[in-house]
Amino acid sequence: MAGLHERDALDQPLGLTPAPSRPPISYKHALLAFCGLGVLGGLVYLFQNDERMGGEPFAVATIAQPSAGPATAAHEQPGQTTPPGGAGLPGGQVSASDLEAQSGVKVVRGGGGAPPGSVIIEVPQAIGVHLDPAPDPRLVEKTRFGLLPRIGADGARPAEVYARPQLIPPKLKAAPRIALVVGGLGLSDEGTANAIAQLPGAVSLGFAPYGSRLSENATAAREAGHETLLQLPMEPFDYSSDNPGPHTLLTSSSEAQRLDDLHWLMGRFQGYAGVTNFLGAKFTADETALSPVLRDVANRGLLYVDDGASPRSLARSAAAKIKLPAAAADVVIDAVQKPEAIEDALNRLEALARANGTALGVATALPVSIDHIARWARGLEARGLALTPVSAIVTRAPGSAAQASP
């Protein structure tokens, strides 16, 4: 009875007389209603989530209509081919028939058909570059200092696997190239995040070995498309008053101690394509102290970048002797940390690139430097210059670093 009273209370709230019962809904009507709701829900989901490609990544490219003319691929008739060199096609585009003719490969089609008149389109390289996660299991060695880089059993090298691909717009294929290394990352989370966000992905980032969240920050840099370098603190001439930090590489240490210090530094994070000096005017001028360190760097498949701050550095010549891929900076961008001095340095870097084909600049992750470099880099393409990662301009000697003497 209790159940009956409860149902009466629900059917007759506040004493109202229930409405006459309606005839039951037929199975056919219910099925149609269910299908309609399903279609409506799917449309709402598509509009709200923009998953038109089923979750797969996709790119949108604007295809320009070729200008009218007898040689354009847009007007090719069956059996007609585009003249070699893509004549008549806008923006340097070529047709499939043109590409086939230039390749020298004969293609036999069923029925003897001619090459299609489709236009080969190069999608703009503005889509973000995300580097592969690090470390690559092939390229790590477990030691008491943590995971250290090494050449893989298959010959893979960190300098190549961890490098950012060189993406040059077609119109800049023959343009002068500029590489930039911005160091001092990892010490300040805010400064590091600012540099990663503002600088173009082609700028290589150097990380000091002392940050509390070094691995996380280096990973964030790679996810944003920046290749990374490890900064090695080296002994300056005024070491007693200008100490770079723990495990600094010293000329007074034994070779075994220097290598221990080097390996401690190398184990601080993974995924770097190479190493670069931090300070080190005294250390890089002492070939006896420097050479074993560079040899270990070479045998681990890394590259080396000298920051160019010391004219007495022997790093480039010592690297050449052991076939270590290396580069030395041409311009220190913020040697004088004033806006006008930074702008002058960037102008000198451009002039050197135009004169020599390539140029390398280095800077520190100071707010004034980041701001000027970011604005300057945005106009490089319009000025006919290509920005490239430092790994793309290092001097690569014949053979390999693996051939360096033990």
N, C-alpha and C positions, 0 to 999 in steps of 0.2 A: 504493500500500500504506500509505503514511503516513496517508492520510485514513481508511483502514479501521481502522487501529490507534487513531487518535484517537476514532473513533466508538465502538469497543469500550470504550475507557476511560471514555467518558461513559455508555454503556449499562450498564456493569458496574463501578460505583465500588467501590473497596476489595474487588474480587473477588467481589461479589455477583452471583447469577444474575438476569438481568432477568426481570420479571414477564411473563406471557403477554400478547401484544398484544391491545388491545381493538378491537372492530369500529369502523369509521369513523363519525363523527357525521353524520347525514343533513342535507341542505340545509334541510329544514323545521325541524328542531330548532335548527339554528344561527340561522336567521332569528328564531325565537321568542325565543331567548335574547338576541339582539342588541336586539330591540324592548323586551324587559323591562328590560335594562340602561339603555336610553335613557330610558324612563319614570321609572325609579328615580333616575337622575341629574338629570332635570328637577325632580323633587320636592325633592331635596336642595338644588339651587340656589335654588329659591324660598324654602325655609325659611331658608337662610343669608343670602340677599341682599335679601329683602323687596322684590323688584322686581315687585310685582304689577301695576303700571301700565306695564310696558314701559319703565321709565326716565323716564316723564313725571312732572312734579311733581303731587302730589295732596294734598288736605286731607280731614280727617275731622271731620265736624260731628255733634254730638249733637242729635237731633231729639226734642223733648219731645212726649209724647202730649197733645193738647189735652184739656182738661177736658170732661166730658160736658155736653151741652146742645144744644138744638135748633138753635142758630145756629153751632155750630162746624163748621169745614171738614171735620173728620174724619167728621162724620155727614151731610154734605150728600148729598142725593139728586139724580139727574139733573133739571135744570131748576130746582133750588133755588139761591139766591144768598145770600151773606153780607151782612148789613146794612152800610151804609157805615160806615167807621171801624174795620172789623175787630172789631166787637162780639163778645164771647164767645171770642176767640182769645187765648191766653196770650202774654205778653211783647210785645204790640204787633204780633203777626204779622197778616198779611192774606192773604186767599185770592186766587186768580187772578181770580175773578169780581169781588171787591171792587176790585182794582187796575184792572180794565178799566172798572168803573163810575166810578171817580174820574178816570180819564184823559180822559173825554169823547170817546173814539174808539170808533166803532161798528164791531164786528167781525162779519162775516157768515160763518157756518160752513156747510159742506155739510150738507144735511139739516136746517138750522135748529136745530142743537144749541145747548144753553146753555153758558156758560163752564164750564170744568172746576172742580172743587172743591179743586184742589191748593192747599196752603199755600205762600206765598212765604216762603222762609227766608233770612235774612241771616246768612252765615257769620261767626263772630266774627273780629275783626281782630287776633287774637293771632299770626297767622302772620307771620314776620319779613319786613320790607320791605328789599329790596335795590335800591338806586338804580342807574340805568343807568350803564355805564362812561363815564368822562370821559377826554379831552375829546370832545365832540360835534364832528365835522368841520365842521359848519356854523358853529360858534361860536368859531372860533379865527382869529387873524391872525398870520402869521409876521413877526417883527420881529427886530432885532438883539439884543433882550432875551429872545428865545424866543417861545413861543406866548402871545399875550395874548387875553383874552376880547373878543368883539364880538357885535353883533346880527347874526343870520343874514340872508341875502338874502330868506328867506321870512318875516322878522319875528320869528323865534324869539329869545328872550332867555335869557341864562344865569340870570337871577333866577328864571325860571319852569322852564326845562328842568332845572336842577340842584337845584331845591328838593325837599324831601321832601314827598310827598303828605300832606295833612291828614286823618288817619284818626281820626275821633271816634266812639266807641261810640254807638249809637242813643239810649241813655238819657241821654247827655250832649250831645245836639245843641244844646240851649239853655243849657248850663251856662257859667259864667264860664271864661275860657281864660287859661292861663299859658304864656308862652314863656320859655325859658332859653337863654342863650349862655354856654358855658364856654370860656374862652380859655387861651392859653399852651400849646396842644398843639404837638407836633412838636419840641420842644426836648429832651425825654427820651423815648427809645423805651419804656422801662418805664412811665413815667407816662402816656404817650399810650395805650399798650395797656390800661392799667388803666382810664382814663377811658372808652375805647371799649367795654370789656367791661361796666363797672358801670352806666353811665348809660343810661337809656331812649333808644331811637332817636329820639324826638321832640326830644331836647335837641340844639340846634345847637352845633357845635364850631368855635372860632376857632383858626386855626393861625398861629403866628409865622413870619416868613419866613426863619428862619435855621437850621432843622434840617438835619442831614446826610442824613436819609432822609425828606425832606418829602413827596415824591410818593408814596412807598410808604405812609407813615402816613396821608396824606389819602385815598388809595385805600381803605385798610383801614376808615377811618371811614365812607366812603360805602357800602362793601360791608355794613357793619353797620347801615345805615339812617340814619346821621346826615348831614344836610346840613352843608356846611362854609362857613366865612367866612375871608377873608384878613385878618389883622391888619396894619394899616399903622402903623409907628412914626412918631409925630408929636412935634414939639418941645414939651417941658414948660417951665414957667417956669424951673426950675433945670437947664437943659440941660447946663451945664458940669459939674455933678456927677451928673446923672442922665441919661446918654446911652442912648437906647433901642437904638442899634445902627447899622450901616452903612446908608446911603441913607435916613436919617431925613428926613422932610419938614420943612423949616425955613422960618421966615418971612423969614429974611435971604437966602435963595436967590432967583435970578431965576426967573421963571415957567417958562422953558425947562428950567432945572435941576431944578425941582420935578417937572415932568412926566417928565423922564428918570428921576429917582429913583422916581417912582410906577410907571413902566413896568418898571423893574428888579424892583421888589417884586412886581408883578402877574405877572411871568414865572416866579416861583419854583415854582408848581405850578398845576394846572388842576382845574376842576370845582367851583369855589366859586360860590355863588349871590350873594355880595355881599362887601363889605368893612366893617371896623369899625376904629375907632381903637385904638392902643395908646399910652397916655399922651396927650400932645398938648393939655394945658390952654392953653398959649400959642398953639399953631397953630390950634386950633378957635375961639379967641376973635378971630382976625384974619380978617375976611371977605375981604379982598383976597387973602390967601394961600390961604385955604380954597376959595373959589369955583371957581377953575380946576380944582382937583383933583376936586371933586364933579361938575363938568360933564363931565370925562373919564369918571368913574365912571358917570354917567347915560348918556352916549353909547355906552357899552359894554354897556348892558342889565343892569347890576348893581343891587343894592340897597345901602343904607347903614344901619349900625347905630351909633349913638352910645352909648358905654358908660356915660353918665350920671355919670361921676366928677367932671366939671367943671361947676359951675353957670353958668359964663360961656360955655359952648359955643354957637356960633351954627349948628351943623350942621343942626338941624331946620328953622330958618327959611330958611337958604340952600338946603337941599334942596327946600323947597316952591316956591321961586322958579323952579327949573329942572325941576320935575316929576319929581324923583328919588324913587322909593319909599324911605321912610326910617322909622326908629323910634328912640326913645331909651329907655334903660333907666330903670325906675322905682326899682329897688332894686339896690344893689351888695351881693351876698349875703355876701361875705367881706371887706368893708372892714376889719373886725376879725376876725382869724383865730383865734377862740376858739369852741369848740363852742356855748356858750350864746349868743354873739353871732350865729352863723350860724343857729341855730334861731329867734332873734328876727327876723332878717331874712326868713327864709322865711315866718314867720307874717305879717309885714307885707305880703309879696308876695301872700299869699292874701287878706288883707283888702282890698287894692287891687283885686284881680281881682273880688272880690264887689261892690265899690262901683262899679267902672267898666266891668265886662264883660270887660276884658282887662288883663294886666299883664306886664311884661317884667323879668326879673332877669338879672344878669350875675355871673359868678364866674370864678375862676382854677382851673386844674387841680391844686390842692394836694390831697394825700391827705385832709386833714381835710374839705375842701370836697366832694370827690367822695363820700366816705363818707356825709356828712349829706344831701347832695342825693339820692343814690341811695335811701336809706331813706325820705326824705320823699316822693319821687315815687311810691313804691310804694303809698302810701295816698291819693293824690290822688283817684282815681276814687271810692273809698268816701266821700270827703268832698264829693263832688258837683262836682269841678273837672276840667277837661280840659287835658291837657298838649299843646301844639301847637308846631310849629317856628316860628322867628321869622319866616320868609318869609310865614307865614299872617297875621301881624298888622301888617305894615308898612303905613304910610299910602300908598295908591296914588292919586296925583292923576289927574284926568281926562286923557285923552291918553296920551302915553307919553314915556319918557326919550329916545326918538329925536328928539323935538321940541325938546330942549334947544338953546338957541342955541349956535353954534359959538364 
